[in-house]
């Protein structure tokens, strides 16, 4: 059996984990909204039309913040279409996704749903077909108490109290040619700067996210970040990152190692941010919002067959495998490794569209394989991220060399006297025996060791078999004289929880 070593020390602090690191995303695309969170007439629907079975699963995840309403959708969205009496709302062609938008759910409805599930809203403004004036109007509608045209319009729509949305995205993926209103870095930087000024004049308490590159493979990556920050550094609080991974060549060994690229991507963006800080001689440290991340590739062929201009088409509905859950777990670990700079992150998305939660129209809702690492991290990964010192066997594959079999992040909650070790064994063939030096945590005991594993890396949860892949309790973990000994099953996600007695 392969063996690895781990050292955990209270002094090796990376940073405090912002709860918003475990955020998610609801966009008006596919069945994320209609048939996902909202389905009037469903047996589980409440008076507002929201599915309570879906709400219960979202609450199970403990999602702290949800990005809305896009995504590509927002670059053509006229927010006024989604407020006021339902009978007066316009149906629009959604050019971003080739669908028909009914606008039954808009700003106020989504805000009410988010409150019901215990999440804040990360609101996005349209900087594709619109600009600073419309963003100013939207934040006045949402956040100003009253006594002005837009705030009083909100009150006339039945929302007396302001929403007080704290976090706002200045557009979405504006470097992408696929984006409605695609801009050069200079064009976007100038627009984002002027939008930021107006929005903060309306509400100085907000935080703003500027668009970074929509992916690392963009030809303008790096240069885009530098140019945008050159314009906006003093006005914005975060720069965004987006990435998705897939296993299109059916090379599992390389697929589960993809987060080595993610680590490098994060380091590169931080380097650009710090360069701009030096250039501007600023005392301000730019933080990151990794507000789109996930596995995405299964649905590509099916999506090409869809008709245009449908209402809520079954779009981007990846059904995830065991190996996908491993990659999602590793991506969470990558985020925790840079908790000092990544303050927010959004798994994209939350329901039906590349999502941990799936539904059947008029039917059940169930947990995908990726639900579990996300849930475990969100529930147990609150506190301070510690840097573990890892000695692990490594392997080579088609795309990478020296891939560590053991990937791990550690979160310490001093107040609750709890320690959580998240660990992935990437090895496809063998279990991994791990010895962890925990002498800094005298008096702690093992609460549980939970593993997500399955003999078949391609195993899935489906509507007919919703519990095919689920976590289970592992036995055999031992803590003696400050040394933790555990066995990680092959190709597994693991959560080892300890608490002081």
Long-range contacts (C-beta under 8 A, 24 or more apart in sequence): 1-430, 1-431, 1-432, 1-433, 1-487, 2-393, 2-405, 2-427, 2-430, 2-431, 2-432, 2-433, 3-393, 3-432, 3-433, 3-434, 3-435, 4-390, 4-391, 4-392, 4-393, 4-405, 4-406, 4-432, 4-433, 4-434, 4-435, 5-390, 5-391, 5-392, 5-434, 5-435, 5-436, 5-437, 6-388, 6-389, 6-390, 6-391, 6-406, 6-408, 6-421, 6-434, 6-435, 6-436, 6-437, 6-484, 7-388, 7-389, 7-436, 7-437, 8-386, 8-388, 8-389, 8-410, 8-419, 8-421, 8-436, 8-437, 8-438, 8-440, 8-441, 9-386, 9-389, 9-440, 10-386, 10-412, 10-440, 10-441, 11-440, 12-386, 12-387, 12-388, 12-389, 13-384, 13-385, 13-386, 13-387, 14-336, 14-337, 14-338, 14-339, 14-340, 14-384, 14-385, 14-386, 14-387, 15-339, 15-340, 15-341, 15-384, 15-385, 16-339, 16-383, 16-384, 16-385, 17-336, 17-339, 17-381, 17-382, 17-383, 17-384, 17-385, 17-411, 18-339, 18-343, 18-344, 19-64, 19-65, 19-382, 20-64, 20-65, 20-120, 20-167, 20-343, 20-344, 20-345, 21-335, 21-336, 21-339, 21-342, 21-343, 21-344, 21-345, 21-381, 22-61, 22-62, 22-63, 22-64, 22-345, 22-374, 22-377, 22-378, 22-381, 23-63, 23-64, 23-65, 23-66, 23-67, 23-119, 23-122, 23-291, 23-344, 23-345, 23-346, 23-347, 24-61, 24-63, 24-65, 24-66, 24-67, 24-119, 24-346, 24-347, 24-348, 24-349, 24-350, 25-66, 25-67, 25-68, 25-71, 25-291, 25-292, 25-346, 25-347, 25-348, 25-349, 25-350, 26-66, 26-67, 26-68, 26-69, 26-110, 26-349, 26-350, 26-351, 27-67, 27-68, 27-69, 27-70, 27-71, 27-72, 27-73, 27-74, 27-348, 27-349, 27-353, 28-69, 28-70, 28-71, 28-73, 28-77, 28-94, 28-101, 28-105, 29-70, 29-71, 29-72, 29-73, 29-94, 29-96, 29-97, 29-99, 29-315, 29-316, 29-349, 29-353, 30-97, 30-99, 30-312, 30-313, 30-314, 30-315, 30-316, 30-317, 30-352, 30-353, 31-312, 31-313, 31-314, 31-315, 31-317, 31-351, 31-352, 31-353, 31-359, 31-361, 32-349, 32-350, 32-351, 32-352, 32-353, 32-355, 33-105, 33-312, 34-102, 34-104, 34-105, 34-311, 34-312, 35-312, 35-352, 35-359, 35-361, 36-350, 36-351, 36-352, 36-353, 36-355, 36-357, 36-359, 37-105, 37-113, 37-350, 37-351, 38-104, 38-105, 38-109, 38-113, 39-359, 39-361, 39-362, 41-362, 42-361, 42-362, 43-362, 44-365, 48-109, 48-112, 48-113, 49-104, 50-113, 50-116, 51-359, 51-365, 53-359, 53-364, 53-365, 54-351, 54-357, 54-359, 54-365, 55-113, 55-116, 55-117, 57-357, 57-365, 57-367, 57-371, 58-117, 58-119, 58-350, 58-351, 58-357, 59-117, 59-118, 60-375, 61-356, 61-371, 61-374, 61-375, 61-378, 62-118, 62-375, 62-378, 62-379, 63-117, 63-118, 63-119, 63-350, 63-378, 64-118, 64-119, 64-120, 64-378, 65-119, 65-120, 65-121, 65-122, 65-167, 65-344, 65-346, 66-114, 66-119, 66-120, 66-121, 66-122, 66-346, 66-350, 67-122, 67-124, 67-169, 67-291, 67-346, 67-348, 68-110, 68-114, 68-121, 68-122, 68-123, 68-124, 69-110, 69-124, 70-96, 70-124, 70-172, 71-96, 71-124, 71-172, 71-292, 71-348, 72-96, 72-97, 72-172, 72-173, 72-178, 72-179, 72-180, 73-97, 73-101, 74-124, 74-125, 74-126, 74-128, 74-169, 74-171, 74-172, 75-126, 75-127, 75-128, 75-129, 75-171, 75-172, 75-174, 75-179, 75-180, 75-181, 76-126, 76-128, 76-129, 76-180, 76-181, 77-126, 78-126, 78-130, 79-106, 79-107, 79-126, 79-134, 79-138, 79-141, 81-106, 82-106, 82-107, 82-109, 83-107, 83-108, 83-141, 83-153, 83-154, 83-157, 84-157, 93-309, 95-180, 96-180, 97-315, 98-306, 98-308, 98-309, 99-308, 99-309, 99-310, 99-311, 99-312, 99-313, 99-315, 100-309, 100-310, 100-311, 102-311, 107-138, 107-141, 107-142, 107-163, 108-154, 108-157, 108-158, 108-159, 111-159, 111-163, 111-165, 120-165, 120-166, 120-167, 121-163, 121-165, 121-167, 122-165, 122-167, 122-168, 122-169, 122-209, 122-291, 122-344, 122-346, 123-165, 123-167, 123-168, 123-169, 124-168, 124-169, 124-171, 124-172, 125-168, 125-169, 125-170, 125-171, 125-195, 125-199, 126-171, 127-170, 127-171, 127-174, 127-181, 127-183, 127-188, 127-191, 127-192, 127-195, 128-171, 128-172, 128-174, 128-179, 128-180, 128-181, 128-182, 129-180, 129-181, 131-191, 131-194, 131-195, 132-191, 132-194, 132-195, 132-197, 132-198, 133-198, 135-170, 135-195, 135-198, 135-199, 136-195, 136-198, 136-199, 136-201, 136-202, 139-165, 139-168, 139-199, 139-202, 139-203, 139-206, 140-202, 143-202, 143-203, 143-206, 144-202, 144-203, 165-206, 166-205, 166-206, 166-207, 167-206, 167-207, 167-208, 167-209, 167-344, 168-199, 168-206, 168-207, 168-208, 168-209, 169-208, 169-209, 169-211, 169-240, 169-289, 169-291, 170-195, 170-196, 170-208, 170-209, 170-210, 170-211, 170-232, 170-236, 171-211, 172-211, 173-211, 173-214, 173-242, 174-211, 175-211, 175-213, 175-214, 175-218, 175-220, 175-224, 176-214, 176-218, 179-214, 185-220, 185-223, 185-224, 185-227, 185-228, 186-227, 186-231, 188-228, 189-227, 189-228, 189-229, 189-230, 189-231, 189-232, 190-231, 192-228, 192-231, 192-232, 192-235, 192-236, 193-231, 193-232, 193-235, 196-232, 196-235, 196-236, 197-235, 200-235, 207-237, 207-238, 208-235, 208-236, 208-237, 208-238, 209-236, 209-237, 209-238, 209-239, 209-240, 209-289, 209-291, 209-344, 210-236, 210-238, 210-239, 210-240, 211-240, 212-239, 212-240, 212-241, 212-242, 212-269, 213-241, 213-242, 214-242, 215-242, 215-243, 215-244, 216-243, 216-261, 216-265, 216-268, 221-268, 222-268, 222-272, 225-269, 225-272, 225-273, 226-272, 226-275, 226-276, 229-272, 229-273, 229-276, 229-286, 230-276, 230-279, 233-276, 233-277, 233-280, 233-282, 233-284, 233-286, 234-280, 234-282, 234-284, 236-286, 237-286, 237-287, 238-286, 238-287, 238-288, 238-289, 238-343, 238-344, 239-269, 239-273, 239-286, 239-287, 239-288, 239-289, 240-288, 240-289, 240-290, 240-291, 240-292, 241-265, 241-266, 241-269, 241-288, 241-289, 241-290, 241-291, 241-292, 241-293, 242-290, 242-291, 242-292, 242-293, 242-348, 243-290, 243-292, 243-293, 244-292, 244-293, 244-294, 244-295, 244-296, 244-297, 244-348, 244-354, 245-295, 245-296, 245-297, 245-327, 245-331, 246-295, 246-296, 246-297, 246-298, 247-297, 247-323, 247-324, 248-297, 251-397, 251-398, 251-399, 252-323, 252-428, 252-457, 253-395, 253-397, 253-398, 253-403, 253-426, 253-428, 254-397, 254-398, 254-399, 254-400, 255-323, 255-327, 256-323, 256-326, 256-327, 256-330, 256-424, 256-426, 256-491, 257-397, 257-399, 257-400, 257-403, 257-426, 258-327, 258-330, 259-327, 259-330, 259-331, 259-333, 259-334, 259-407, 260-400, 260-403, 262-293, 262-330, 262-331, 262-334, 263-334, 263-337, 266-290, 266-334, 266-337, 266-338, 266-341, 266-342, 270-338, 270-341, 273-341, 285-341, 287-341, 287-342, 287-343, 288-338, 288-341, 288-342, 288-343, 288-344, 289-342, 289-343, 289-344, 289-345, 289-346, 290-335, 290-342, 290-344, 290-345, 290-346, 291-344, 291-345, 291-346, 291-348, 292-346, 292-348, 293-331, 293-335, 293-345, 293-346, 293-347, 293-348, 294-328, 294-331, 294-347, 294-348, 294-349, 294-354, 294-370, 295-320, 295-324, 295-327, 295-328, 295-354, 295-370, 296-348, 296-354, 299-354, 314-352, 315-353, 316-353, 316-354, 317-352, 317-353, 317-354, 317-358, 318-354, 319-358, 319-368, 319-460, 319-461, 319-462, 320-368, 320-369, 320-370, 320-460, 320-461, 321-369, 321-457, 321-458, 321-459, 321-460, 322-369, 322-452, 322-453, 322-454, 322-456, 322-457, 322-458, 322-459, 322-460, 322-469, 322-491, 323-457, 323-458, 323-491, 324-369, 324-370, 325-369, 325-370, 325-372, 325-373, 325-452, 325-469, 325-493, 326-424, 326-426, 326-491, 326-492, 326-493, 328-370, 328-373, 328-374, 329-373, 329-422, 329-424, 329-452, 329-493, 330-407, 330-424, 330-426, 332-373, 332-374, 332-377, 332-381, 332-409, 332-422, 333-407, 333-408, 333-409, 333-422, 333-424, 336-377, 336-381, 336-385, 336-409, 336-411, 336-422, 337-385, 337-387, 337-409, 339-385, 340-385, 347-374, 358-463, 360-463, 363-463, 364-463, 364-466, 366-461, 366-462, 366-463, 366-466, 367-461, 367-466, 367-470, 368-460, 368-461, 369-452, 369-459, 369-460, 369-461, 369-469, 372-452, 372-470, 372-471, 372-493, 373-422, 373-452, 373-493, 376-422, 376-450, 376-471, 376-493, 376-495, 377-422, 380-411, 380-418, 380-420, 380-495, 380-497, 381-409, 381-411, 381-420, 381-422, 382-411, 382-413, 383-411, 383-412, 383-413, 383-414, 383-416, 383-418, 383-420, 384-411, 384-412, 384-413, 384-414, 385-409, 385-410, 385-411, 386-410, 386-411, 386-412, 388-421, 392-432, 393-427, 393-432, 395-426, 395-427, 405-432, 406-432, 406-434, 406-488, 416-499, 417-444, 417-499, 417-500, 418-497, 418-498, 418-499, 418-500, 419-444, 419-497, 419-498, 419-499, 420-495, 420-496, 420-497, 420-498, 421-494, 421-495, 421-496, 421-497, 421-498, 422-493, 422-494, 422-495, 423-486, 423-488, 423-493, 423-494, 423-495, 423-496, 424-488, 424-492, 424-493, 424-494, 425-488, 425-489, 425-490, 425-491, 425-492, 425-494, 426-491, 427-490, 427-491, 428-457, 428-490, 428-491, 429-490, 430-490, 431-487, 431-488, 431-489, 431-490, 432-487, 432-488, 432-490, 433-485, 433-486, 433-487, 433-488, 434-484, 434-485, 434-486, 434-487, 434-488, 435-483, 435-484, 435-485, 436-483, 436-484, 436-485, 436-486, 437-482, 437-483, 438-479, 438-482, 438-483, 438-484, 438-498, 439-482, 439-483, 440-482, 441-482, 441-498, 441-500, 442-482, 443-500, 443-501, 444-479, 444-498, 444-499, 444-500, 444-501, 445-479, 445-498, 445-499, 445-500, 445-501, 446-477, 446-478, 446-479, 446-484, 446-496, 446-497, 446-498, 447-497, 447-498, 447-499, 448-473, 448-495, 448-496, 448-497, 449-473, 449-474, 449-475, 449-477, 449-486, 449-494, 449-495, 449-496, 449-497, 450-474, 450-494, 450-495, 450-497, 451-488, 451-489, 451-492, 451-493, 451-494, 451-495, 452-492, 452-493, 452-494, 453-489, 453-490, 453-491, 453-492, 453-493, 457-491, 471-495
